[in-house]
Amino acid sequence: MPDSQIAKIHELLDDFDTAMLITQGSDHKIHARPMAIARVEPDCRLWFFTGRDSAKVHEIEDDQHVLIACQHDHNRYVSLGGTAELVSDRTKTRELWKESYKAWFPQGVDDPDLLLILIRPQEAEYWDNQGLKAVRYAFQAIKAYATGTTPHIKEGEQHGKVTMR
């Protein structure tokens, strides 16, 4: 994937504070939950905090394939498919820790229940209709409605589907 596409995904991800982490349980049911994003790495890997005995941890232990979904207002969306790794590393935990996480982990950074989840994206898709792209999309939508066609989306700018390295 071109570096410009990685940069585009990173730019979009960097604007999100939370994401939906979607896993599959041993019962083959899909489970989604909102998660605070601890960090977005330059290569678009994502870090999250979780409790060691949470359902998502057990689901990741059974199946590392996950989906991340992000939405901001009605104009920016990102989905990432990849794998999750459970990381128990106190140095990394301290590096990523934010005081607001105490709401979920009252014992703080040294909470023995604290665990990190590292998401390694394999594929990503985005929809970006902010700024002038929103005006362009609105025009395309009105035109499509009036002519009975579908809106023209500019690939690589408003929408992109990419394979991560």
N, C-alpha and C positions, 0 to 999 in steps of 0.2 A: 504494500500500500504506500502511496506517495506520502512523504513527510507532511505535505500540506493537508492531507486528509486526516492524519493523526492530530495535527495542530487544530483542525476544525473540530474534531470530536473533543479534544482536550478543552478548547475554548468554551464549548457548550457545557461540558460536564462541570467545569470550574464555576459556573454560575448556579449550580444546584447545591442546596444544603442537605437535601434528603433524596433518597431513591427508594424505589420498591425493589426489595430483594425477593426473587421468586425461586422457590426450590420445589422439589418433588419428594413427597413422603414415601415411606415404605408401603403405604396403602395405595400408591400411584395417584394420589390426589395432589393437585398443585396448591402450594401455599405461598401467599405474598404478604409482606409486611414492610411498613416504612422503616427506613434506617437512616440515621444521621451519617453523612459522609465525613469520615475523619480526614481523608486526603485523596486528591487525585494526582497520581504521578504523571510525569511528562509523557510516558508511553500509554497513558490512560488506564493503568491498573488502579483499582480502588481499594481503600482501606475502610473497614468498619469495626466497631467494638461490639461485643456481645457477651452474654453470660455463658459460661462453660456448659451448663446443663440445660440450655434452651432447645426447643424443638428444632430450630434451624440448624444448630450444631449437629444434632443426631441425623438430620436429613442430609447435610453435607457429608457426614461420615459415610453414609450409604450411597450417595450419588453426588459427585462434585460438580456436575453440570448445573449452571444457574443462569438466570436471566435477570438483568437489571433494567428497570424502566424509570425514566425521569420525565417530568412534565413541568413546564413553567408557563403560567397563564395559558393562553390559547395559541401561543406562537412558537414555542420551542419544545422539542421532544427528542429523546435519545433512548435507544434500547441497545443493550450490550449482551451478547451471549458469550459465555465462557466457562471457566472453571473456578471453583472456590478452594482456597487452602486455609486451613485453621492454623493460626500461628500463635505460639506461646513464647513471646520474647519480651522480657521486661524493659530492655533498652528501647525497642521500637514502641512499646506501649507508652513509655515516658515521653518519647519524641512526639507522638501523635495526640497525647492527652490534652483535653480541653476541660476547663473547670465545669462547664455546663454538663459534662457527662456524669457528674456526681448525682444528678437526678436519678440516673439508672444504676449507678454504682456508688452507693453512699460511702463505701470504704476508700474510695479514691483509686489512684493509680496502682496501689499495692493490693487491691482487692483480689483474693485468690481465685475468685470466680471469673475474673476478667480474661477475655480471650479476643484475639484479633481475627478478622476474616479478610483475606486478600483475594480480590477478584482479578483474574487474568483474562482480559477480553480476547476472544478469538474472532468475533465479528461484531460489527456495529452498524446501526442505521440511525439516521437523524432526519429531522424535519425542522427547518429554521425559517420562520416567516416573520422575523423581527425587522424593525426599521422600514426601509424602502421595499424590502421583499414582501412585507405585509400589504403595502399598497398595491404592488404588482399582483400578489395573489388575490386580493379583493377584486381587482379589475378582471383577472382571469376567471374568477368564480362568477362574477356578474355576467361576463361575456358568455361563459358556458351555460349558465342558466337561460339566458336570452336565446341562445342558438341551439339548445338541446344537446350540447356536447359536454365534455368534461374539461376542467381547468388544466392548462398547461403548466407543469411544474418544472422549473429549471434544475436538471440533474447536476449535482456537484455544488450547487449554490443553495437551493432551497431544500433539496433532498439528496441524500447520499447513502449508499449501502457499500460498506467496505469490509475487507478482510484484514484483520490485524496481523502484525508480524508475530 
